[in-house]
């Protein structure tokens, strides 16, 4: 097929596109570039049904053509969004969707609006020197990581489908091409605001803010200052999101302002990773050479990014710059408050301390931070440590040995456990109740880097069984999967993956 055609009886029907109501400077109209030999790799059936779509139709030949970008749904008006961004602290005035094309929006069965976007669908006016394509490895990573986040209850974009393009893509080596269909509450980013603010286009900043309020934060319309309310609401969501990343050991890897959504979803699973061994300064991204986006840096980077958003909104907050600055600072405090509350209460829950029960919050926070420090000093697996802690008894150390064995110096755990048990003795509830509550917040399974790499290696040989196994456990990470218990194991030394890549 030499050009993208319109599918009149398409599985992706009834798409809308509210973004087209904004002026043309917000986007460029562009159709996907067809691929040579599209082959469906997977349809996310649960997500399809949530969107009111028939997964069997999506898996059909006509559906595959749509998911590959070889056909465009009838009535759809595809576009690439314009945005800028701070990349590793340096401002880039024009980025935009260089390999992603928004097909349109779908209202799901709960009445929520979602973008449907093709990633890897060919060149756009924002591609610069890029080819506009995606490769199989990063597409698989984004699919798996998104579903893992859903299983963990963390806001995220998701993959509706993966299609092999049948084409070669040139990166550091020749790789297999693929197209990901991504679903998001929206794709508006901090960088979208920066694109217009840095041009001095206050009218466009206002139009974008009004659009975001209408789509994501309608309650802000009732506030005395809707734009301050928007900043505070988005800041609060980001604070909670980043706290929840830390609670499961997730490192985004590339927290540029163009990778932070205003809706508060995790987006752009490029050089990301879940930690094995707990190290606060852990970095997995191959391009983060100075640790800007290390695990422990993520909370401060979140505030840094939101400060850029606040700068964009200053002209909307008040005509007096001093007053606008005060309004912005007040709004950004919502980030700190939400992050600290979510992170501290989450950590207490991870070690089985019930809020408000016989404990001084500062002492409880010190107790859990002491555990984290000992974990770092002893090279302890983050996920397994907290999961094994769920099984320990308040008055009987019989279940301790597997957890003690994670510590290079087991005495480091013993002395901490003594303090922990003394604290548990002051709260109500029995071991079974506490254990169940802890298992509900401490996953048994994460998409460990070596397992993701095994999925990619196998898929490149057309073997998708490892993908299905990994999806089974990370989609239900708090459950025990006896037949796949080996997926709980950390990597052997020769399996350790120290770097992840973005695929562009």
N, C-alpha and C positions, 0 to 999 in steps of 0.2 A: 504494500500500500504506500503510495508516494506522498500522500497528504492525509491529514486527519479528516475523517468524515464524521457526519452527524448520525447518531443512532436514534431512530425514531421510536423504536419499541425497546427501549433500553432498560436493563435492570436498575440503573441509577436514574430514576425518574423523579419528577416534582422537586428539582433543586431550585433554591432561591439564591440570591446574592445581594444581601443588604449592603455590602461594601461598595457596590456600584452606585449607591446613592450619594457617595462622597465624590468630590470633584475628580477629574481625570488625573490630576497630579499625584493622587494617592496610589496609583497603580498603572500598569501597562496591560492592555488587552493582548493576549498571546495564546495561541493554541498549542497543545502538546505536540511534540515531534514523534511520529510513529516509530516503533521499533521493528526489528527485522522478523523475529520469530517468537512472539510472546507465548510464555508457558506459565500457567498458574502454579504457584508454589504452595500457597495457603490462603484460605479465607478465614477470617476471624468470625466464626458463626455467632458467638454470643453478642459481639458488637454489632454485627449486621442486624440481628433481630432487635437489639435495643434501638437501632436507627429505623426500624420498620422496613427493613430491606429483606429480600428473600435470599438467603445464602446460596441456595441451589442455583438461582438465576445468576448471581455473581460468579459462581463457579463454571457457568456455561461458556461456550465459545464467545457469545456476544458480551457476556460479562467480563471475560478476560480481555477482550479488545478494549473495553472501557477502562479497566484497571491498568492497562499498559499505556493508555494514551493514544491508541490507534483509532479510537472513535470518541466523540464527545457526546454526552447525553443531549437529547433534544431539549432546546430551551436554555441550555447552560451557556454562560458567557465567561469563559475562563480568563483568569488574570494572574499577573505576578505583582505582588505587593512591594511598594517602595518603603525602604527604611534605611537608617544609618546605624551607627553603633560604636561604642568604645570597645575595641578589641585589645585585650591585655593592657588596658589603661590608655590606649592611643585612639583618638577619635578618627573614624573613617566616615566621611560625609555621605557616601552613597554606596550602600550594599544591596539590599533588596533581595527578592527571591531569584537567585541565580540558577537554581535547578529545581524549583518547586512551582507548581501552577495550581491555583485555587480553582477547582471546578465549580464550586458553589456551596450552598448550605442546606442542611437537612434538619427538620424538626423531628426529634426523636419521640418515642411513645410516651415520654413524660412531659412533653411540651418544651424541651430544651433545644436550643439552636446550636448546631455544630458545623464547623467547616469541614469540607472534604477536599483534600489536597493531594495531588500527585507529586511525589518527591523523586527526582531523577527523570523527569519527563521532557528534558531537552533544554536547549538554550532559550534564554529570555533576554530582554534588553538590559537586565541587571547581571548578566553572566560574566561580564568583563572578559577575562581570558579563559574562563572555564568552559567545559564541554556540556554542562547542564545535566550530566548523567550521574547515576549512583551505582555503586558496586554491591555485590551480593553480601559480603561480610558485614559492612555497616548497616545494611537493610535488615539482616537477621538480628544484629545486635539491638537495633531500635525496636523491632517487634518483641523480642524476648524481654528487654528491660521495661518496656511499656507495660506488658502484661504482668511482670513482677510487681511493678508499682501498684497496679490495680489490685493485685492480691494482697499487698501490704496496706491498702487503703490510703495511698498517697496520690493527690491530684496529678494527673498526667495526660499528655496526648497519648493516642493509641494508634496502632496499625490495624486497618480494616483488611488489608490484603498485601501479599507480596507476589510479584510477577517477575520471572526471569525474562530478560529482553532478547536473548539469543544473539547478543552483540558483545564484542570485546570492548573493555574500557581500559584506558591507559593511565596508570598511576605510577608508583615506584616499579610496578610490574604489570603485566597484562592480567586483567581480572575479568570475571564474569559480570555483565551488566544486570541490573535489576531495577524495578520501580516499586516504591512503597506508597500505598494509599494511606495517608495520615488523617486522623480525625482529631479535631481540637475544639475546645469551647470557642476559641478564635485564635488568630495568629497575630494579633496586635501586640507589639513589644514595646519595651522602653525605647528601643531604637527607632520605632515608628514616630514617636513624639520628637525624638532628637532630630530626625530628618527635616522636620519643618521648623522647629525652634531654632536650630543653628542657621537657618536661612532667614530668620527674623519674620517668619510667616505666622504671626499670631492668630490670624483668622483660621488658618488650617489647624493649628494646635487646638483652637476652641472647637472646631468642627469635629476633630478626632475625639476630644474629651467628651463632647456631647454624645457621640456615637458609642463610646465605651460605657458611659453612664447608662444609656438606654439599653445596651446589650447585656452588661454584666452587673451594674450596680444601680438599679432603678431607684432604690431607696434614697440614694444621694440627691435625687431631684428635690426632695423635701427639706434638705438641709439649708441652713442660713447661707452657707457658702458651698454650693455643690462641688466645686472643683477642689476645695480643701477636703471635703468628705470623700471624694474620689481618691485623692492621694492617700488619705488615712486608710481607706478600705483596702486599696491595693497593697499598701505597706503591711497591713495586718495579715493579709493572705500570704505575702511573701515570707513574713516572719514565721508563720506556722509551717509553711512548706519547707523552709530550710531547716528548721528544728526537727522536722520529721525525717528529713534526709539524714541528719546526724544520728538520730536514734536507731537507724538501721545500718549505719556505716557506709552510706552512699556518698560518692564524690562525683559531682557533675563533670568537672574537668575543664569546662570552657564557659565560665559564667560571664561572658561578654554581655553588654546591655542589649544586643540584638538577640540574645538567647534567654531573655527574661520576659515572660508573657505578663501582660497586665491582668489577665484572668487568674493568675496564680497557679498555673499548671507547670509541671516539669516538661521541658521541651528540648529538642535537639540532643538526642543521645549519641553524641560523637565519642570523644575520648573519655568516656565515663567508666566507673567501676564501683563495685562493692568491695570494701576491704576484706581481706582474710585476717591477717595479723593486725591487731589494733596499734596504729601509729598515728598520732595526731597530725604529723606533718606529711602524711602519705600523699603522694602524687602519682597518678598513673598516665596522665595525658602526655603523649610524646612531644607535644609542642609547648607544654608549660614548663619551660626550662628553669624558671626561678621560683616556682612554687606559689605563684600568685593565687591559684585556685586550689590549694591544698585543702584537705579535709577540714582542718581547724580554721582556715581562713574564710570559709564560706559564709559565716554570719556577718563578718565585717564587709565582705564583698557585696552581700545583699544590701546592706545599708549604703555602700558606695554607689551601687547602681540606682537605688531609689533616690539618692541625692541628685543624680543626673535627671531623673524624672521630675523631681521637685523644681529644679532649675528651669525645665521646660514649661512648667505650669505657673511660674511666678507671675507673669503678666496677667493671668486669669484670676489670681488670688486677690490681688488688690493693686490699685494704681500707684499707691505709695510703696516703694520698694522695701522700706524697713518693715512696714506692716506685712507685706507679702512674705518676707523672710520669717517673721514671727509665726505667721500662719503655717508656713511649710514645716518649720521645726516642730510645731505642735502636732502636725499631722504625722510626721515621721516618728514621733514617739510611739505611735501605735505599732510600729515594727518591733521596737525594742521590747515593749510590753508583751506582745503576742509571742515573740520568739522566746523570751525568758520564761514565760509561764508554760508554754508548750514543752520546751526542752527540759525544764526542771521537773515538772510533773511527770513527763514521760520517762525520765531517768528513774524517778522514785518508783514508778509503776514497774519498770524493768527489774528492779530488785525486790519487788513485792511489798513495798511500803505504801499503805493506804493513806491518802491525803487526809489530814485532820484527825488521825488516830494516834494519840499518845506519843507524838514526836514533834520536836522542834524542827521547823522546816530547814533552818540553817544547818543544824546538826545532820539532818537527813541528806541534804545536798553535799555536805562535806564527806559523808560516808560513801556516797556513790562516786564522788570525784576521787576519793582515795582508792576505790576499786579500779577506776580507769587508769590511774597512775601506776598501780601495780601491774595491770594488764600490759601497759606500754613497756614497762621495765622488764617484763618476763615474756614478751613476744607471744601473747595469748590471742587465740582466735576470737574475734569479736562476737560473731554470731553464736558459735558453739558455747562460749563462756556463759552468755546470758540464758541460752536455752537449757544448759545443764543445771544452772542455778535454780531453774523452776522445780527440779526434782528433789532438792535438798529438804531435809526435815529441820524443824525448829529445835528439837531436843535430841536428835540422833544423827551423828555424822556418818552413818553407814553408807549413804549415797554419795559421799564426798569424793572418793578416789578418782573417778573419771574427770571431774572438774579440777582437782588438785594436779592431776597429771598434765594439764594444759600449761601450767606454770613452770618455767625453768627452775624456779626455786619454790617448791610447794609450800614452804613455811610462810611465804608471802601471802598465800591464800588463807592459810590457817589462822593467822593473826587477824586478818580482815574478817573472816567468817565468825570469829568469836564476838567481835563487835556487832556484826550484823544480827547474829542470833539474839544477843542481848536486846537489840532494838526490836526485833520481832516479838519478843516476850511481852512488850508493852502494848501491843495492839491486839484487838479481838480477831476472831476467825481462826479456823483450823488450817492445818497444812494443805488439805485437799482443796479448800476454797482458794487459798493463796496461790497454790500451784496452778490451778485453772486460770486464775486472773493473769498470772505471769505468762503462761503459755499463749494467752490471747494477744500479748504485745511483743513477745520475743519469738521471731520466726525460727523455724527449724531449717528452712531452706532459703537461700538467696541464689541469684544467678552468678555463681562464682566465675571469675574470669577464665579459669582453665576450662570450665564446662562450656562457657560461651565459645571459646576458641575451638573446642572439640566439635561443637555444633557447626561452626563455620567450615572447619576442615572437612567434616563429613558431607556437608551440603555441596561443597565444591566437587565432590565425587558422586553427587546425586543420591546421597543417603540422608534421609530426613528423620530417621528413627531417633537419633540423639536430640533433635529439635523437639519432637513430640514428648520425649521423656522429660526434658528440662522444663518445657511449658507445663507439663502435668504437675510438677512439684512447686514451681514458683507461682503458679496461678492459685495454689492453695498452700501458702507457705507455713501456716500455723498448724497444719495437720501432719500426722505421721504417715509416711508412705513406705510401708514395710518392704515392698518389692523394689523400691528405688532408694533405699536408705543410704547407699553409697554417695548419693548427691549431697549428703550432709558433710562429707569428709572434706577437709582442706586439701589443697594440692600437695602432691609429693614435690620434693625439691626440683626435680626435672620438669614438673608441670607448671611451676609458678609463672604467671604472666605479669610482667613488670610494666609494660607499656600498652596503652590502647590508642587507637588512631581514629581520625574523623572521617576519612574516606574521600575528602575533596581534593 
